[in-house]
Amino acid sequence: MIINLIDYLRDRLQTVIYCCYGVMAFIVIWSMSVDTSHAHTWAEKMIPGFWSLFGLGSCAVVIMVARWYGKSGIQAREDYYDK
Amino acid sequence: MTSSFIHPALIMIVGACLLPLVRGPFRKPYLFLIPLLTFIDVVYLSQHPGTYGVFQFMNWELTFGRVDRLSMIFGFIMALMAIIGTIYGMHVEDEWQHIAAWFYVAGSLGAIYAADYITLFLFWEMMAFASTFLIWARKDEEALAAGYRYILVHTFGGVVLLLGFVLRYQATGDLSFGQLNVSSPELYTWLIMIGLMLNAAVPPLHSWLPDAYSKATAVGAVFMCAFTTKTAVYTLIRSCSGFEVLIYLGVIMAIYGIIYAVMENDVRKLLGWEIVSQVGYMVAGIGIGTSLAINGAAAHAFAHILYKGLLFMAAGAILTSTGRQKLTQLGGLYKKMPATMVFMLIGGLAVSGLPLMSGFISKSMIITAAFESHLLWVGFALILVSAGTFLAAGLRLPYLIFFGKNNCSKETWEKAQDPSWNMQLGMAIGGFLCIFLGCYTPFLYSMLPNTDVTFHPYNAYHLSETLQVMAFTGFGFFMLRNYVLPQNTISLDMDWFYRMGGRAFLWTVKNPLQWFDTALGKFTKSLLLTV
């Protein structure tokens, strides 16, 4: 059943992607109506969709730092310690 | 001992010693019975807090059974994980693995209930030595070497801890294991903390973790991912709460682990790096030291044992069925291992802190404690790591194993299938508990050590914050997924120093020192002949 469901969704990948965009838009719009009295900093109160930007930025930073760090010589051949 | 006190570790030790005598159809029920009895004992003890098992040994008073709210929650989750891990490994015929695993659990439970440093040290070392056999049980050259590295590093940590508490005893005459004076730390305070930190895999003392956990047997890694680091977290809570340096180390740890996890090709090593990162939250919480932060560290350790155990069980299922654990040799496995995929997704979403999952109700407690203590940079850094965690364990890992490009060889593809019933049962229990904890918060929150604070994770702002971070991390992954594709590489780390240092030492002994020794021998011989 799970396999059929995944195959069904893969066959309609573009629709799934549009649905995901819709969910993202809904979350951002909903976040603007949420009470921000629990916010910790002014930025969260003043910037609409602050955590969306933070999430996207964090993801990009983690990927880019990992890539740069790996390319800087940290990633080595698998037989590095065998020689 | 007090008549009503049976130490849970004793049940595991006696059970392990008798295991070789139990054979045939009795073996599997016995494997289930001993951890169950231990769990019942732990639950019984949690109803009767107090001090038990006090012995006089030479001039010292040893206390084996300190039962309070802190030891109760850790004892509870360790005993529960022992049941899950044993069910998962029930098919294993090699009885030495079960014996090693049970001694390992006994070491952890013994350390948790210990109230003095000698008892703590005894069980601490039992944990280290027993777990080494879970690596060696894989019986290949890599596992043998990793096991030696593991035991050497842990022996070093044990010696540092020993030195610390002996110096403390010399200075204060006190062997009791409790909160240290962290506001004006002495040399022994640092040594004790370093000894405990090594087991928590705090950088730069962390390299043993991904190294050993990726080489252990499938069942061994499930036990190892739960006990060593979380017992260390318990001891750090007990002794080093509010030690400010732990805040910095915890944040570094969380970031460092996630960067390595994103680069990693080996599935179980990736999960090992994830442990480093998640334990970073707990270490930072211990450093913050407020009631909420300590509750957060304990809650996160509890939740972490379950979801990380689940992820290691799923990774072990893949390893057992395909014989592969590199992302570059896997892919598209949803068709062959759908149940494993579901369990790995649950574990991945739980570690990422999705609402209604265990990670959501635990890690947010530490982040909130950071913000409430006006440590804004800590709070933001830990949320950044949350995004990285979702990227590494919630998206990249399942995508590359189950959905991405199929890199399986024909042989791997043919062998791939969901594991045996007991392995699936272990994963199902773990998966259920990950969801149960997230949906019914009083279960975990009622066990937390500090009762003077309350925390309500399910408010609209927190939900909106989490959903935004996760949704846009998902979007980021979708856009940048080609930058995180696996490569056939290893990532150099701090273990480079002792691996290469060991080789340099060996070369020095084999070449110049050996030459000198030979030359000296010849010279002495010729001198004696001349005389």
Interface residues (C-beta under 8 A of the other chain):
Chain A: I2 I3 I6 I17 C20 V23 M24 I27 V28 W30 S31 V34 D35 T36 S37 H38 A39 H40 T41 E44 G49 F50 W51 S52 L53 F54 G55 L56 S58 C59 A60 V61 V62 I63 M64 V65 A66 R67 Y69 G70 G73 I74 Q75 A76 R77 E78 Y80 Y81
Chain B: I258 I259 Y260 V262 M263 Y334 K335 P338 M341 V342 F371 L376 G379 F380 I383 L384 A387 G388 L391 F403 N459 A460 Y461 H462 S464 E465 L467 Q468 V469 M470 A471 F472 T473 G474 F475 G476 F477 F478 L480 Y483 V484 Q487 N488 T489 I490 S491 L492 D493 R499
